[in-house]
Amino acid sequence: MRKTGGTIAIFAGVFGVLAALMTLIVGGVGSALQADNAKLVVGLGWGGLVFSSLTIILGAVCVSAPYLLQAWLNEIPDQSVQIICLLSFSFAVNMTTGVAMTLVVSDGAPGLVAQTATMLVVLNVAATLAAAPIFGLWGVLIATVLAQVLASGVFLVRWHRRYSLGMRTYFEAVGKPSAVVFGTALPFALWYLFGNGAIPDGRPLALVGVALTGGVYIVACWLLESHWEMLPDRLNYRSVRRRFGRARPA
């Protein structure tokens, strides 16, 4: 149980960093946009950019999870990799609501966000009470994920109905980034499942594994999302290359 707590602590740290980054990125969106449909679509475009950027980090945590656990705990507790992946999925779903929540609060309807938070708590407690006695820790985790997914889904449906946008805009914002994140992670998953994915003993080599697996994954996602123009301009590969090109001495 102590090792499982360490696994959750790793994810909690990543969650905190990503939550802070998300607040920084989208914090000004509400004040910059008013609640007419055209500007709401622009806001959801911001949501897609935020989602594209931050899910790369979550994906890197997942693909490097065995090495990360070895480096952090000096062992890989049973089912700990699955726990990290499950919680990452839950947080990724929650991230898709970030910009929409900022916009609806700026439009003078914070009650919609408050109702969603209340629903999340009620669903989480009810599902945990039902599942924990049967499935133990996994019951708690599954209840948390289900509550997060259901509450986020209900909020998004209500939000899109409020502004008569339809769900197509939402799926356009998150569909391509999701495909890149999962598609790029697939070779790593197959390697762990069927290849010689032995994790070295000792923390130094595990840290090298974190850097290699996470680094390759981040670069691959970055290049793909840059190619399909799914990242903010300042993070796009071409923009970064231009800035470094100008910085070179003549």
C-alpha positions in Angstrom: 0.0 0.0 0.0 2.9 2.4 0.8 4.3 1.8 -2.7 1.0 2.3 -4.3 0.8 5.6 -2.4 4.1 6.5 -4.0 2.7 5.7 -7.4 -0.3 8.1 -6.8 2.1 10.7 -5.4 4.0 10.7 -8.7 0.9 11.3 -10.6 -0.4 13.9 -8.1 2.8 15.9 -8.7 2.4 15.8 -12.5 -1.3 16.7 -12.0 -0.3 19.7 -10.0 2.1 21.0 -12.5 -0.3 20.5 -15.4 -3.1 22.1 -13.5 -0.9 25.2 -12.9 0.1 25.3 -16.5 -3.5 25.0 -17.6 -4.5 27.9 -15.3 -1.7 30.0 -16.7 -2.6 29.3 -20.3 -6.4 29.7 -20.2 -6.6 32.2 -17.3 -6.9 35.2 -19.7 -9.2 33.6 -22.2 -12.4 34.4 -20.4 -11.5 38.1 -20.2 -10.4 38.2 -23.8 -13.5 36.6 -25.3 -17.2 37.5 -25.0 -20.1 35.0 -25.1 -21.1 35.2 -28.8 -20.8 32.0 -30.8 -18.0 33.1 -33.1 -15.7 34.0 -30.2 -16.8 30.8 -28.3 -15.6 28.8 -31.2 -12.3 30.7 -31.0 -12.2 29.9 -27.3 -12.7 26.2 -28.0 -9.8 26.5 -30.5 -7.7 27.6 -27.6 -9.0 24.5 -25.7 -7.7 22.3 -28.5 -4.3 24.0 -28.4 -4.1 23.6 -24.6 -5.2 20.0 -24.8 -2.7 19.3 -27.5 0.2 20.7 -25.5 -0.6 19.2 -22.1 -1.6 15.7 -23.2 1.9 15.3 -24.7 3.2 15.5 -21.1 0.6 13.1 -19.8 1.5 10.7 -22.6 5.2 10.9 -21.8 4.5 10.1 -18.2 2.6 7.0 -19.3 5.1 5.6 -21.8 8.0 6.2 -19.4 6.0 5.0 -16.3 8.0 1.7 -15.7 11.3 3.6 -15.7 9.8 6.5 -13.8 8.6 4.2 -11.0 11.9 2.4 -10.9 13.7 5.7 -10.6 11.3 7.1 -7.9 10.6 4.0 -5.8 13.5 1.7 -6.8 10.9 -0.9 -7.8 7.8 -1.2 -9.8 4.8 -2.1 -7.6 2.2 -4.5 -9.0 -0.4 -2.7 -11.3 1.2 0.7 -10.7 1.7 1.4 -14.4 -2.0 0.7 -15.0 -2.9 3.1 -12.1 -0.8 5.9 -13.7 -2.3 5.3 -17.1 -5.9 5.2 -15.7 -5.4 8.5 -13.8 -3.8 10.1 -16.8 -6.8 9.3 -18.9 -9.1 10.7 -16.2 -7.2 14.0 -16.1 -7.0 14.2 -19.9 -10.8 14.0 -20.0 -11.0 16.7 -17.3 -8.6 19.0 -19.3 -11.0 19.1 -22.2 -13.5 21.1 -20.0 -10.9 23.8 -18.9 -11.5 26.5 -21.5 -15.3 25.9 -21.6 -15.5 26.4 -17.8 -13.4 29.6 -18.1 -15.7 30.9 -20.8 -19.0 30.1 -19.0 -17.8 31.8 -15.8 -16.8 34.9 -17.8 -20.3 34.8 -19.3 -21.8 35.2 -15.8 -22.9 31.6 -15.3 -20.6 30.1 -12.6 -23.5 28.0 -11.4 -22.9 25.6 -14.3 -19.4 24.9 -13.1 -20.5 24.7 -9.4 -23.2 22.2 -10.3 -20.6 20.1 -12.2 -18.3 20.1 -9.1 -21.2 19.0 -6.9 -22.1 16.3 -9.3 -18.5 15.1 -9.4 -18.4 14.8 -5.6 -21.7 13.0 -5.3 -20.9 10.6 -8.1 -17.4 9.9 -6.7 -18.7 9.2 -3.2 -21.5 7.1 -4.3 -19.4 5.0 -6.7 -16.6 4.6 -4.2 -19.0 3.4 -1.5 -20.4 0.9 -4.0 -17.2 -0.3 -5.5 -14.6 -0.1 -2.7 -15.9 -3.0 -0.6 -15.9 -5.3 -3.6 -12.8 -4.2 -5.5 -10.7 -2.5 -2.9 -8.2 0.1 -4.2 -9.2 -0.5 -7.8 -12.8 0.2 -6.8 -11.7 3.6 -5.5 -9.7 4.4 -8.6 -12.4 3.2 -11.1 -15.0 5.2 -9.1 -12.9 8.3 -9.3 -12.3 7.9 -13.1 -16.0 7.2 -13.8 -17.1 10.1 -11.8 -14.7 12.4 -13.6 -15.6 11.2 -17.0 -19.4 11.4 -16.4 -19.3 14.8 -14.7 -17.1 16.2 -17.5 -19.4 14.7 -20.2 -22.5 16.1 -18.6 -20.9 19.5 -18.3 -19.8 19.6 -22.0 -23.2 18.5 -23.2 -24.9 21.2 -21.2 -22.4 23.8 -22.2 -22.7 23.1 -25.9 -26.5 23.2 -25.7 -26.4 26.5 -23.8 -24.5 28.1 -26.7 -26.1 26.0 -29.5 -22.7 25.0 -30.9 -23.2 21.3 -31.2 -20.6 18.7 -30.2 -18.8 18.7 -33.5 -16.7 21.7 -32.4 -15.6 19.8 -29.3 -14.6 16.7 -31.2 -12.6 18.8 -33.7 -10.7 20.4 -30.8 -9.8 17.1 -29.1 -10.0 14.4 -31.8 -6.7 14.9 -33.6 -4.6 15.5 -30.4 -6.1 12.3 -28.9 -5.3 10.3 -32.1 -1.7 11.6 -32.0 -1.2 10.9 -28.3 -2.6 7.4 -28.4 -1.1 6.5 -31.8 2.4 7.6 -30.8 2.1 5.6 -27.5 1.0 2.4 -29.3 4.6 1.3 -30.3 5.8 1.8 -26.7 2.8 -0.3 -25.3 3.6 -3.1 -27.8 7.2 -3.0 -26.9 6.4 -3.3 -23.2 3.9 -6.1 -23.8 5.6 -8.2 -26.4 9.2 -7.0 -26.7 12.2 -7.2 -24.4 11.0 -4.3 -22.2 13.2 -5.3 -19.2 13.6 -2.4 -16.8 17.1 -2.1 -15.4 17.7 -2.3 -11.7 19.0 0.8 -10.0 17.9 4.4 -10.2 20.6 5.9 -12.5 19.8 3.6 -15.4 16.1 4.0 -14.8 16.5 7.8 -15.1 18.2 7.3 -18.5 15.2 5.1 -19.5 12.9 7.9 -18.5 14.8 10.4 -20.5 14.9 8.2 -23.6 11.4 6.9 -23.7 9.8 10.2 -22.6 12.1 12.2 -24.8 11.4 10.2 -27.9 7.7 10.3 -27.3 7.6 14.1 -26.7 9.7 14.8 -29.8 7.5 12.5 -32.0 4.3 14.1 -30.7 5.7 17.6 -31.1 6.7 17.0 -34.7 3.4 15.4 -35.6 1.3 18.1 -33.9 3.5 20.8 -35.4 3.0 19.3 -38.9 -0.8 19.3 -38.4 -0.8 22.8 -36.8 -2.2 21.6 -33.5 0.1 23.5 -31.2 0.3 27.2 -30.2 2.4 29.1 -32.8 5.3 29.7 -30.3 5.6 26.0 -29.6 5.3 24.9 -33.2 8.5 23.3 -34.7 8.7 25.8 -37.6 8.4 28.8 -35.2 11.0 27.4 -32.9 13.4 26.7 -35.8 12.9 30.3 -37.1 13.7 31.8 -33.7 16.8 29.7 -33.3 17.8 30.6 -36.9 17.6 34.3 -36.1 19.6 33.8 -32.9 22.6 32.4 -34.8 25.4 34.9 -35.4 25.9 36.1 -38.9 
